[in-house]
């Protein structure tokens, strides 16, 4: 199975285009006001409007209710949403775009039984202060076995030095990187992104050769 790269915490058009130039498939826009990578939905929409149609844009939301999800999708133009700790019993089938459920592995492992109708499941490190972008890894063996790898997005402290381990040990559908792609929160480092894409490309080519 091929693995793709998602770069999270996009705050400007230049960084978005840099990611695309190096082959990144998913761009994440953080709509959680408590994040150092926060971007207003209206500003994200201006960036998204300048991107190629095939790029997947993901809006990160924390504890939204159903109305908030609709509002964010409408105001930002994202093609998918990534939801941490949704408020209430949200019917994911009624969300107007594909939904990714974000799980912080050390606290929400039991919630995996309630992930029906989500497109993918993102497994991330736990922090009491942050939802994503912590720069900290977790024990990948804690990932519940009933999350299929073709639906798995692996996050949490991944960078150029350990992305090869993530590919070889877990081989998820998508690897999500925020702090590992940056010079500072919300400011991307082209060389880090380029190196990670090179490693992923080599891994995918090897997978083709071994088929």
N, CA and C atoms as a LAMMPS dump frame, in Angstrom:
ITEM: TIMESTEP
0
ITEM: NUMBER OF ATOMS
633
ITEM: BOX BOUNDS ff ff ff
-5.0000000000000000e+02 5.0000000000000000e+02
-5.0000000000000000e+02 5.0000000000000000e+02
-5.0000000000000000e+02 5.0000000000000000e+02
ITEM: ATOMS id mol type element x y z
1 1 1 N 0.834 -1.198 0
2 1 2 C 0 0 0
3 1 3 C 0.87 1.25 0
4 2 1 N 0.519 2.2 -0.853
5 2 2 C 1.237 3.456 -0.894
6 2 3 C 0.894 4.311 0.321
7 3 1 N 1.864 5.093 0.77
8 3 2 C 1.648 6.053 1.843
9 3 3 C 1.752 7.453 1.274
10 4 1 N 0.86 8.325 1.716
11 4 2 C 0.883 9.715 1.274
12 4 3 C 1.194 10.63 2.46
13 5 1 N 1.547 11.864 2.157
14 5 2 C 1.956 12.806 3.2
15 5 3 C 0.931 13.92 3.355
16 6 1 N 0.615 14.217 4.599
17 6 2 C -0.262 15.347 4.95
18 6 3 C 0.558 16.327 5.773
19 7 1 N 0.639 17.547 5.312
20 7 2 C 1.318 18.602 6.062
21 7 3 C 0.264 19.473 6.716
22 8 1 N 0.324 19.546 8.022
23 8 2 C -0.693 20.26 8.789
24 8 3 C -0.142 21.591 9.306
25 9 1 N -1.058 22.53 9.525
26 9 2 C -0.651 23.826 10.049
27 9 3 C -0.287 24.824 8.965
28 10 1 N -0.946 24.734 7.807
29 10 2 C -0.703 25.691 6.724
30 10 3 C -1.31 27.037 7.105
31 11 1 N -0.5 28.097 6.98
32 11 2 C -0.983 29.437 7.338
33 11 3 C -0.809 30.457 6.217
34 12 1 N -0.167 30.059 5.111
35 12 2 C 0.058 31.018 4.029
36 12 3 C 0.167 30.294 2.694
37 13 1 N -0.047 31.026 1.612
38 13 2 C -0.061 30.443 0.267
39 13 3 C 1.315 29.922 -0.137
40 14 1 N 2.355 30.636 0.203
41 14 2 C 3.703 30.203 -0.192
42 14 3 C 4.021 28.809 0.34
43 15 1 N 3.712 28.564 1.605
44 15 2 C 3.981 27.248 2.179
45 15 3 C 3.111 26.175 1.522
46 16 1 N 1.87 26.52 1.235
47 16 2 C 0.979 25.557 0.573
48 16 3 C 1.537 25.163 -0.785
49 17 1 N 1.991 26.124 -1.56
50 17 2 C 2.527 25.829 -2.89
51 17 3 C 3.842 25.068 -2.809
52 18 1 N 4.634 25.343 -1.784
53 18 2 C 5.878 24.586 -1.584
54 18 3 C 5.561 23.114 -1.346
55 19 1 N 4.579 22.854 -0.502
56 19 2 C 4.179 21.469 -0.238
57 19 3 C 3.744 20.77 -1.522
58 20 1 N 2.945 21.449 -2.307
59 20 2 C 2.446 20.864 -3.551
60 20 3 C 3.593 20.587 -4.512
61 21 1 N 4.535 21.498 -4.582
62 21 2 C 5.679 21.331 -5.489
63 21 3 C 6.471 20.071 -5.176
64 22 1 N 6.535 19.705 -3.906
65 22 2 C 7.291 18.512 -3.526
66 22 3 C 6.434 17.248 -3.494
67 23 1 N 5.142 17.363 -3.831
68 23 2 C 4.316 16.168 -3.967
69 23 3 C 3.407 15.839 -2.8
70 24 1 N 3.196 16.771 -1.885
71 24 2 C 2.306 16.542 -0.75
72 24 3 C 0.856 16.477 -1.253
73 25 1 N 0.092 15.502 -0.759
74 25 2 C -1.289 15.299 -1.21
75 25 3 C -2.331 15.986 -0.346
76 26 1 N -2.048 16.135 0.958
77 26 2 C -3.026 16.685 1.895
78 26 3 C -2.436 17.911 2.602
79 27 1 N -3.233 18.963 2.703
80 27 2 C -2.838 20.159 3.448
81 27 3 C -3.85 20.396 4.555
82 28 1 N -3.354 20.581 5.784
83 28 2 C -4.226 20.786 6.929
84 28 3 C -4.261 22.232 7.378
85 29 1 N -5.461 22.727 7.65
86 29 2 C -5.671 24.096 8.123
87 29 3 C -6.306 24.014 9.51
88 30 1 N -5.638 24.608 10.493
89 30 2 C -6.059 24.447 11.881
90 30 3 C -7.016 25.566 12.277
91 31 1 N -8.265 25.192 12.526
92 31 2 C -9.289 26.159 12.911
93 31 3 C -9.562 26.168 14.409
94 32 1 N -8.629 25.601 15.164
95 32 2 C -8.749 25.62 16.624
96 32 3 C -8.043 26.864 17.15
97 33 1 N -8.776 27.831 17.722
98 33 2 C -8.169 29.102 18.144
99 33 3 C -7.029 28.946 19.134
100 34 1 N -6.99 27.846 19.877
101 34 2 C -5.922 27.638 20.851
102 34 3 C -4.614 27.17 20.247
103 35 1 N -4.585 26.94 18.952
104 35 2 C -3.373 26.439 18.3
105 35 3 C -2.475 27.581 17.842
106 36 1 N -1.138 27.416 17.951
107 36 2 C -0.228 28.435 17.413
108 36 3 C -0.264 28.463 15.885
109 37 1 N -0.928 27.491 15.275
110 37 2 C -1.044 27.423 13.813
111 37 3 C -2.457 27.802 13.358
112 38 1 N -3.198 28.455 14.221
113 38 2 C -4.576 28.824 13.892
114 38 3 C -4.629 29.735 12.675
115 39 1 N -5.622 29.478 11.824
116 39 2 C -5.893 30.355 10.696
117 39 3 C -7.408 30.551 10.62
118 40 1 N -7.894 31.773 10.45
119 40 2 C -9.338 31.987 10.308
120 40 3 C -9.843 31.288 9.048
121 41 1 N -11.041 30.73 9.097
122 41 2 C -11.58 30.039 7.921
123 41 3 C -11.591 30.891 6.657
124 42 1 N -11.884 32.163 6.796
125 42 2 C -11.938 33.041 5.636
126 42 3 C -10.56 33.197 4.995
127 43 1 N -9.492 33.223 5.804
128 43 2 C -8.137 33.317 5.263
129 43 3 C -7.742 32.01 4.584
130 44 1 N -8.17 30.898 5.181
131 44 2 C -7.89 29.6 4.555
132 44 3 C -8.56 29.512 3.183
133 45 1 N -9.76 30.043 3.086
134 45 2 C -10.493 29.987 1.813
135 45 3 C -9.737 30.713 0.709
136 46 1 N -9.084 31.814 1.035
137 46 2 C -8.311 32.556 0.031
138 46 3 C -7.149 31.712 -0.487
139 47 1 N -6.523 30.958 0.416
140 47 2 C -5.42 30.081 0.015
141 47 3 C -5.95 28.918 -0.817
142 48 1 N -6.998 28.275 -0.318
143 48 2 C -7.551 27.101 -0.994
144 48 3 C -8.006 27.444 -2.41
145 49 1 N -8.513 28.65 -2.599
146 49 2 C -8.958 29.078 -3.917
147 49 3 C -7.841 29.198 -4.932
148 50 1 N -6.594 29.203 -4.471
149 50 2 C -5.433 29.325 -5.366
150 50 3 C -4.738 27.981 -5.6
151 51 1 N -5.285 26.911 -5.055
152 51 2 C -4.623 25.606 -5.126
153 51 3 C -5.203 24.75 -6.255
154 52 1 N -4.426 23.793 -6.769
155 52 2 C -4.946 22.861 -7.779
156 52 3 C -6.128 22.075 -7.229
157 53 1 N -7.049 21.695 -8.096
158 53 2 C -8.295 21.046 -7.676
159 53 3 C -8.065 19.698 -7.007
160 54 1 N -6.946 19.037 -7.332
161 54 2 C -6.723 17.68 -6.843
162 54 3 C -6.136 17.632 -5.434
163 55 1 N -5.757 18.76 -4.881
164 55 2 C -5.181 18.784 -3.534
165 55 3 C -6.289 18.645 -2.498
166 56 1 N -6.076 17.737 -1.553
167 56 2 C -7.037 17.53 -0.479
168 56 3 C -6.761 18.533 0.647
169 57 1 N -7.745 19.336 0.976
170 57 2 C -7.586 20.325 2.039
171 57 3 C -8.449 19.905 3.228
172 58 1 N -7.84 19.904 4.401
173 58 2 C -8.479 19.356 5.596
174 58 3 C -8.563 20.435 6.675
175 59 1 N -9.743 20.631 7.198
176 59 2 C -9.933 21.577 8.292
177 59 3 C -9.92 20.868 9.633
178 60 1 N -9.062 21.316 10.546
179 60 2 C -8.957 20.691 11.868
180 60 3 C -9.874 21.434 12.838
181 61 1 N -10.781 20.683 13.472
182 61 2 C -11.733 21.254 14.418
183 61 3 C -11.649 20.507 15.745
184 62 1 N -11.826 21.233 16.822
185 62 2 C -11.785 20.656 18.162
186 62 3 C -13.118 20.899 18.867
187 63 1 N -13.728 19.805 19.284
188 63 2 C -15.003 19.824 20.014
189 63 3 C -16.093 20.634 19.301
190 64 1 N -16.248 20.446 18.01
191 64 2 C -17.315 21.188 17.323
192 64 3 C -18.651 20.478 17.465
193 65 1 N -19.73 21.234 17.398
194 65 2 C -21.038 20.612 17.238
195 65 3 C -21.335 20.569 15.736
196 66 1 N -22.486 20.001 15.384
197 66 2 C -22.792 19.806 13.977
198 66 3 C -22.894 21.132 13.222
199 67 1 N -23.496 22.139 13.846
200 67 2 C -23.65 23.437 13.197
201 67 3 C -22.303 24.097 12.934
202 68 1 N -21.375 23.931 13.878
203 68 2 C -20.048 24.526 13.7
204 68 3 C -19.309 23.878 12.536
205 69 1 N -19.458 22.572 12.387
206 69 2 C -18.814 21.888 11.272
207 69 3 C -19.318 22.451 9.945
208 70 1 N -20.624 22.569 9.826
209 70 2 C -21.2 23.129 8.606
210 70 3 C -20.675 24.548 8.356
211 71 1 N -20.631 25.346 9.393
212 71 2 C -20.173 26.736 9.249
213 71 3 C -18.732 26.792 8.75
214 72 1 N -17.864 25.964 9.328
215 72 2 C -16.452 25.956 8.943
216 72 3 C -16.282 25.508 7.499
217 73 1 N -16.99 24.459 7.124
218 73 2 C -16.886 23.971 5.738
219 73 3 C -17.33 25.054 4.756
220 74 1 N -18.417 25.7 5.069
221 74 2 C -18.953 26.744 4.181
222 74 3 C -18.006 27.934 4.074
223 75 1 N -17.42 28.348 5.189
224 75 2 C -16.601 29.559 5.2
225 75 3 C -15.16 29.346 4.749
226 76 1 N -14.699 28.101 4.771
227 76 2 C -13.294 27.841 4.423
228 76 3 C -13.129 27.171 3.067
229 77 1 N -14.109 26.359 2.667
230 77 2 C -13.983 25.644 1.409
231 77 3 C -13.123 24.394 1.476
232 78 1 N -12.858 23.881 2.682
233 78 2 C -12.044 22.663 2.797
234 78 3 C -12.785 21.478 2.187
235 79 1 N -12.011 20.489 1.725
236 79 2 C -12.615 19.312 1.096
237 79 3 C -12.816 18.17 2.074
238 80 1 N -12.331 18.314 3.317
239 80 2 C -12.529 17.31 4.365
240 80 3 C -12.37 17.986 5.713
241 81 1 N -12.859 17.325 6.769
242 81 2 C -12.677 17.843 8.118
243 81 3 C -12.042 16.771 8.991
244 82 1 N -11.22 17.206 9.921
245 82 2 C -10.578 16.332 10.909
246 82 3 C -11.068 16.782 12.274
247 83 1 N -11.782 15.896 12.967
248 83 2 C -12.516 16.303 14.168
249 83 3 C -11.96 15.615 15.403
250 84 1 N -11.593 16.424 16.389
251 84 2 C -11.212 15.921 17.706
252 84 3 C -12.37 16.127 18.672
253 85 1 N -12.748 15.08 19.369
254 85 2 C -13.735 15.151 20.446
255 85 3 C -14.999 15.921 20.051
256 86 1 N -15.745 15.427 19.064
257 86 2 C -16.971 16.137 18.651
258 86 3 C -17.971 16.233 19.794
259 87 1 N -18.705 17.336 19.795
260 87 2 C -19.733 17.56 20.809
261 87 3 C -21.015 16.829 20.404
262 88 1 N -21.511 15.993 21.297
263 88 2 C -22.763 15.298 21.032
264 88 3 C -22.58 14.113 20.098
265 89 1 N -23.686 13.476 19.77
266 89 2 C -23.683 12.297 18.893
267 89 3 C -23.813 12.754 17.445
268 90 1 N -22.701 13.087 16.838
269 90 2 C -22.713 13.594 15.47
270 90 3 C -22.847 12.44 14.478
271 91 1 N -23.77 12.584 13.538
272 91 2 C -23.91 11.616 12.456
273 91 3 C -22.965 12.032 11.34
274 92 1 N -21.848 11.325 11.238
275 92 2 C -20.826 11.712 10.267
276 92 3 C -21.322 11.606 8.832
277 93 1 N -22.35 10.799 8.589
278 93 2 C -22.859 10.658 7.223
279 93 3 C -23.542 11.931 6.742
280 94 1 N -23.914 12.818 7.662
281 94 2 C -24.602 14.046 7.283
282 94 3 C -23.657 15.23 7.125
283 95 1 N -22.381 15.019 7.409
284 95 2 C -21.393 16.083 7.193
285 95 3 C -21.166 16.202 5.689
286 96 1 N -21.125 17.407 5.145
287 96 2 C -21.092 17.588 3.695
288 96 3 C -19.778 17.209 3.012
289 97 1 N -18.733 16.889 3.778
290 97 2 C -17.443 16.475 3.222
291 97 3 C -16.948 15.253 4.002
292 98 1 N -15.979 14.511 3.472
293 98 2 C -15.439 13.368 4.22
294 98 3 C -14.912 13.789 5.589
295 99 1 N -15.107 12.903 6.586
296 99 2 C -14.712 13.215 7.958
297 99 3 C -13.61 12.282 8.433
298 100 1 N -12.599 12.88 9.054
299 100 2 C -11.504 12.148 9.695
300 100 3 C -11.688 12.298 11.196
301 101 1 N -11.693 11.191 11.917
302 101 2 C -11.801 11.256 13.366
303 101 3 C -10.412 11.282 13.976
304 102 1 N -10.105 12.32 14.757
305 102 2 C -8.814 12.446 15.412
306 102 3 C -8.853 11.854 16.807
307 103 1 N -7.983 10.878 17.066
308 103 2 C -7.91 10.244 18.382
309 103 3 C -6.554 10.514 19.005
310 104 1 N -6.575 10.974 20.234
311 104 2 C -5.323 11.141 20.982
312 104 3 C -5.14 9.854 21.781
313 105 1 N -4.174 9.074 21.403
314 105 2 C -4.123 7.65 21.717
315 105 3 C -4.162 7.325 23.199
316 106 1 N -3.584 8.125 24.058
317 106 2 C -3.491 7.748 25.47
318 106 3 C -4.801 7.957 26.234
319 107 1 N -5.729 8.718 25.646
320 107 2 C -6.97 8.98 26.371
321 107 3 C -8.203 8.467 25.663
322 108 1 N -8.121 8.237 24.37
323 108 2 C -9.337 7.955 23.626
324 108 3 C -9.327 6.592 22.957
325 109 1 N -8.499 5.698 23.409
326 109 2 C -8.385 4.399 22.757
327 109 3 C -9.698 3.641 22.771
328 110 1 N -10.544 3.847 23.785
329 110 2 C -11.807 3.129 23.878
330 110 3 C -12.847 3.656 22.886
331 111 1 N -12.622 4.846 22.357
332 111 2 C -13.6 5.423 21.45
333 111 3 C -13.533 4.832 20.05
334 112 1 N -12.559 3.994 19.807
335 112 2 C -12.394 3.451 18.465
336 112 3 C -13.589 2.614 18.048
337 113 1 N -14.342 2.109 18.991
338 113 2 C -15.529 1.315 18.658
339 113 3 C -16.635 2.183 18.058
340 114 1 N -16.515 3.495 18.188
341 114 2 C -17.566 4.381 17.711
342 114 3 C -17.096 5.231 16.539
343 115 1 N -16.374 4.617 15.613
344 115 2 C -15.833 5.37 14.486
345 115 3 C -16.54 5.04 13.185
346 116 1 N -17.739 4.48 13.266
347 116 2 C -18.462 4.172 12.051
348 116 3 C -18.726 5.416 11.215
349 117 1 N -18.711 5.242 9.906
350 117 2 C -19.027 6.288 8.938
351 117 3 C -17.975 7.38 8.809
352 118 1 N -16.813 7.225 9.423
353 118 2 C -15.738 8.176 9.175
354 118 3 C -14.889 7.643 8.032
355 119 1 N -14.308 8.561 7.273
356 119 2 C -13.51 8.161 6.119
357 119 3 C -12.172 7.581 6.555
358 120 1 N -11.535 8.251 7.53
359 120 2 C -10.239 7.802 8.026
360 120 3 C -10.164 8.091 9.529
361 121 1 N -9.175 7.481 10.178
362 121 2 C -8.937 7.709 11.606
363 121 3 C -7.504 8.181 11.777
364 122 1 N -7.348 9.345 12.381
365 122 2 C -6.021 9.871 12.673
366 122 3 C -5.682 9.548 14.118
367 123 1 N -4.519 8.929 14.326
368 123 2 C -4.065 8.584 15.673
369 123 3 C -2.884 9.478 16.009
370 124 1 N -2.996 10.192 17.117
371 124 2 C -2.053 11.243 17.463
372 124 3 C -1.57 11.058 18.9
373 125 1 N -0.538 11.786 19.27
374 125 2 C -0.061 11.803 20.647
375 125 3 C -1.008 12.606 21.522
376 126 1 N -1.029 12.265 22.801
377 126 2 C -1.845 13.025 23.736
378 126 3 C -1.029 14.136 24.378
379 127 1 N -1.658 15.296 24.489
380 127 2 C -1.117 16.406 25.261
381 127 3 C -2.285 17.106 25.916
382 128 1 N -2.115 17.489 27.18
383 128 2 C -3.201 18.196 27.861
384 128 3 C -3.307 19.645 27.385
385 129 1 N -2.313 20.112 26.635
386 129 2 C -2.291 21.506 26.202
387 129 3 C -2.574 21.686 24.717
388 130 1 N -2.341 20.639 23.898
389 130 2 C -2.454 20.798 22.458
390 130 3 C -3.237 19.664 21.817
391 131 1 N -3.9 20.004 20.725
392 131 2 C -4.528 19.013 19.859
393 131 3 C -3.714 18.996 18.569
394 132 1 N -2.745 18.087 18.496
395 132 2 C -1.881 18.015 17.327
396 132 3 C -0.716 18.982 17.424
397 133 1 N 0.304 18.713 16.606
398 133 2 C 1.465 19.604 16.571
399 133 3 C 2.3 19.585 17.829
400 134 1 N 2.227 18.495 18.6
401 134 2 C 2.956 18.447 19.866
402 134 3 C 4.443 18.192 19.67
403 135 1 N 4.8 17.576 18.55
404 135 2 C 6.194 17.204 18.327
405 135 3 C 6.618 15.983 19.112
406 136 1 N 5.647 15.286 19.711
407 136 2 C 5.954 14.12 20.536
408 136 3 C 5.393 12.853 19.895
409 137 1 N 6.212 11.806 19.896
410 137 2 C 5.749 10.527 19.39
411 137 3 C 5.061 9.743 20.509
412 138 1 N 4.423 8.64 20.135
413 138 2 C 3.848 7.731 21.118
414 138 3 C 4.216 6.313 20.709
415 139 1 N 3.893 5.365 21.552
416 139 2 C 4.18 3.969 21.255
417 139 3 C 3.216 3.492 20.166
418 140 1 N 3.721 3.292 18.965
419 140 2 C 2.865 2.929 17.839
420 140 3 C 2.178 1.578 18.042
421 141 1 N 2.698 0.758 18.924
422 141 2 C 2.068 -0.534 19.189
423 141 3 C 0.743 -0.374 19.943
424 142 1 N 0.451 0.836 20.419
425 142 2 C -0.818 1.101 21.099
426 142 3 C -1.962 1.336 20.117
427 143 1 N -1.67 1.435 18.832
428 143 2 C -2.726 1.656 17.846
429 143 3 C -3.644 0.437 17.827
430 144 1 N -4.933 0.624 18.027
431 144 2 C -5.86 -0.522 18.037
432 144 3 C -5.786 -1.319 16.742
433 145 1 N -5.813 -2.623 16.87
434 145 2 C -5.682 -3.492 15.711
435 145 3 C -6.855 -3.38 14.755
436 146 1 N -8.009 -2.927 15.251
437 146 2 C -9.171 -2.849 14.367
438 146 3 C -9.215 -1.575 13.524
439 147 1 N -8.174 -0.743 13.596
440 147 2 C -8.054 0.36 12.642
441 147 3 C -7.296 -0.177 11.432
442 148 1 N -7.968 -0.308 10.316
443 148 2 C -7.333 -0.814 9.11
444 148 3 C -6.267 0.165 8.631
445 149 1 N -5.138 -0.359 8.166
446 149 2 C -4.049 0.529 7.738
447 149 3 C -4.477 1.427 6.581
448 150 1 N -5.399 0.946 5.74
449 150 2 C -5.841 1.785 4.622
450 150 3 C -6.721 2.948 5.071
451 151 1 N -7.123 2.958 6.357
452 151 2 C -7.885 4.08 6.903
453 151 3 C -7.082 4.859 7.945
454 152 1 N -5.846 4.477 8.153
455 152 2 C -5.05 5.043 9.246
456 152 3 C -4.202 6.231 8.796
457 153 1 N -4.333 7.322 9.537
458 153 2 C -3.423 8.462 9.418
459 153 3 C -2.588 8.491 10.691
460 154 1 N -1.282 8.385 10.542
461 154 2 C -0.381 8.367 11.698
462 154 3 C 0.21 9.749 11.919
463 155 1 N 0.042 10.266 13.136
464 155 2 C 0.556 11.593 13.491
465 155 3 C 1.344 11.492 14.793
466 156 1 N 1.899 12.614 15.202
467 156 2 C 2.581 12.673 16.491
468 156 3 C 4.083 12.599 16.411
469 157 1 N 4.732 13.749 16.314
470 157 2 C 6.192 13.809 16.414
471 157 3 C 6.953 13.161 15.282
472 158 1 N 6.366 13.082 14.107
473 158 2 C 7.066 12.479 12.963
474 158 3 C 7.841 13.559 12.215
475 159 1 N 9.058 13.201 11.815
476 159 2 C 9.943 14.132 11.112
477 159 3 C 10.853 13.321 10.195
478 160 1 N 11.762 13.999 9.534
479 160 2 C 12.602 13.333 8.53
480 160 3 C 13.453 12.213 9.119
481 161 1 N 13.813 12.317 10.384
482 161 2 C 14.698 11.329 10.987
483 161 3 C 13.974 10.055 11.415
484 162 1 N 12.661 10.121 11.62
485 162 2 C 11.951 8.9 12.049
486 162 3 C 10.819 8.489 11.111
487 163 1 N 10.636 9.211 10.007
488 163 2 C 9.542 8.864 9.107
489 163 3 C 9.778 7.506 8.454
490 164 1 N 11.035 7.147 8.24
491 164 2 C 11.341 5.828 7.687
492 164 3 C 10.896 4.714 8.617
493 165 1 N 11.07 4.918 9.919
494 165 2 C 10.615 3.921 10.896
495 165 3 C 9.095 3.782 10.85
496 166 1 N 8.403 4.915 10.731
497 166 2 C 6.944 4.879 10.666
498 166 3 C 6.471 4.117 9.433
499 167 1 N 7.154 4.311 8.332
500 167 2 C 6.789 3.617 7.1
501 167 3 C 7.029 2.12 7.217
502 168 1 N 8.152 1.755 7.759
503 168 2 C 8.519 0.338 7.83
504 168 3 C 7.727 -0.421 8.892
505 169 1 N 7.453 0.234 10.021
506 169 2 C 6.771 -0.449 11.119
507 169 3 C 5.249 -0.428 10.991
508 170 1 N 4.698 0.672 10.504
509 170 2 C 3.245 0.834 10.483
510 170 3 C 2.689 0.852 9.056
511 171 1 N 3.394 1.476 8.143
512 171 2 C 2.94 1.609 6.752
513 171 3 C 1.499 2.119 6.67
514 172 1 N 1.227 3.289 7.257
515 172 2 C -0.146 3.808 7.244
516 172 3 C -0.518 4.355 5.871
517 173 1 N -1.792 4.629 5.691
518 173 2 C -2.244 5.226 4.44
519 173 3 C -1.686 6.641 4.28
520 174 1 N -1.632 7.371 5.401
521 174 2 C -1.166 8.758 5.38
522 174 3 C -0.317 9.002 6.615
523 175 1 N 0.754 9.77 6.443
524 175 2 C 1.534 10.266 7.576
525 175 3 C 1.285 11.763 7.691
526 176 1 N 0.949 12.194 8.899
527 176 2 C 0.601 13.583 9.176
528 176 3 C 1.757 14.24 9.921
529 177 1 N 2.211 15.385 9.406
530 177 2 C 3.341 16.089 10.007
531 177 3 C 2.995 17.566 10.183
532 178 1 N 3.264 18.084 11.359
533 178 2 C 3.093 19.521 11.608
534 178 3 C 4.429 20.119 12.033
535 179 1 N 4.804 19.953 13.304
536 179 2 C 6.05 20.565 13.795
537 179 3 C 7.273 20.036 13.064
538 180 1 N 7.232 18.784 12.612
539 180 2 C 8.379 18.204 11.914
540 180 3 C 8.607 18.76 10.535
541 181 1 N 7.699 19.645 10.078
542 181 2 C 7.846 20.259 8.759
543 181 3 C 8.153 21.754 8.854
544 182 1 N 8.478 22.226 10.054
545 182 2 C 8.515 23.668 10.282
546 182 3 C 9.874 24.228 10.722
547 183 1 N 10.011 25.53 10.461
548 183 2 C 11.076 26.33 11.072
549 183 3 C 10.595 26.843 12.426
550 184 1 N 9.328 27.215 12.475
551 184 2 C 8.661 27.67 13.696
552 184 3 C 7.175 27.417 13.485
553 185 1 N 6.344 27.436 14.542
554 185 2 C 4.925 27.11 14.368
555 185 3 C 4.254 27.923 13.26
556 186 1 N 3.743 27.219 12.257
557 186 2 C 3.058 27.879 11.156
558 186 3 C 3.953 28.353 10.036
559 187 1 N 5.266 28.141 10.154
560 187 2 C 6.211 28.538 9.101
561 187 3 C 6.948 27.288 8.635
562 188 1 N 6.72 26.879 7.394
563 188 2 C 7.243 25.616 6.915
564 188 3 C 8.698 25.716 6.458
565 189 1 N 9.384 24.568 6.537
566 189 2 C 10.771 24.449 6.112
567 189 3 C 10.798 23.593 4.844
568 190 1 N 11.046 24.191 3.676
569 190 2 C 11.014 23.432 2.419
570 190 3 C 11.929 22.22 2.406
571 191 1 N 13.088 22.327 3.007
572 191 2 C 14.036 21.211 2.967
573 191 3 C 13.543 20.022 3.775
574 192 1 N 12.892 20.28 4.885
575 192 2 C 12.338 19.183 5.69
576 192 3 C 11.238 18.471 4.919
577 193 1 N 10.383 19.251 4.268
578 193 2 C 9.299 18.656 3.484
579 193 3 C 9.86 17.859 2.318
580 194 1 N 10.83 18.41 1.635
581 194 2 C 11.451 17.729 0.499
582 194 3 C 12.057 16.4 0.925
583 195 1 N 12.756 16.397 2.038
584 195 2 C 13.412 15.166 2.5
585 195 3 C 12.384 14.095 2.858
586 196 1 N 11.32 14.49 3.546
587 196 2 C 10.297 13.512 3.911
588 196 3 C 9.621 12.933 2.676
589 197 1 N 9.365 13.774 1.682
590 197 2 C 8.741 13.281 0.457
591 197 3 C 9.67 12.329 -0.286
592 198 1 N 10.957 12.597 -0.256
593 198 2 C 11.907 11.698 -0.903
594 198 3 C 11.881 10.323 -0.241
595 199 1 N 11.821 10.307 1.082
596 199 2 C 11.794 9.037 1.819
597 199 3 C 10.509 8.274 1.516
598 200 1 N 9.387 8.975 1.491
599 200 2 C 8.113 8.322 1.183
600 200 3 C 8.102 7.79 -0.247
601 201 1 N 8.615 8.574 -1.184
602 201 2 C 8.652 8.137 -2.582
603 201 3 C 9.492 6.883 -2.743
604 202 1 N 10.651 6.847 -2.097
605 202 2 C 11.509 5.66 -2.168
606 202 3 C 10.806 4.447 -1.574
607 203 1 N 10.095 4.666 -0.472
608 203 2 C 9.349 3.574 0.163
609 203 3 C 8.264 3.04 -0.774
610 204 1 N 7.539 3.944 -1.43
611 204 2 C 6.465 3.535 -2.326
612 204 3 C 7.004 2.827 -3.565
613 205 1 N 8.126 3.29 -4.085
614 205 2 C 8.737 2.636 -5.244
615 205 3 C 9.195 1.223 -4.885
616 206 1 N 9.733 1.074 -3.706
617 206 2 C 10.155 -0.251 -3.254
618 206 3 C 8.955 -1.183 -3.122
619 207 1 N 7.826 -0.626 -2.675
620 207 2 C 6.623 -1.439 -2.551
621 207 3 C 6.159 -1.941 -3.904
622 208 1 N 6.296 -1.098 -4.94
623 208 2 C 5.927 -1.5 -6.301
624 208 3 C 6.816 -2.652 -6.773
625 209 1 N 8.099 -2.51 -6.52
626 209 2 C 9.06 -3.521 -6.974
627 209 3 C 8.855 -4.867 -6.294
628 210 1 N 8.323 -4.82 -5.078
629 210 2 C 8.134 -6.063 -4.309
630 210 3 C 6.788 -6.727 -4.573
631 211 1 N 5.948 -6.084 -5.38
632 211 2 C 4.628 -6.688 -5.653
633 211 3 C 4.768 -7.944 -6.536
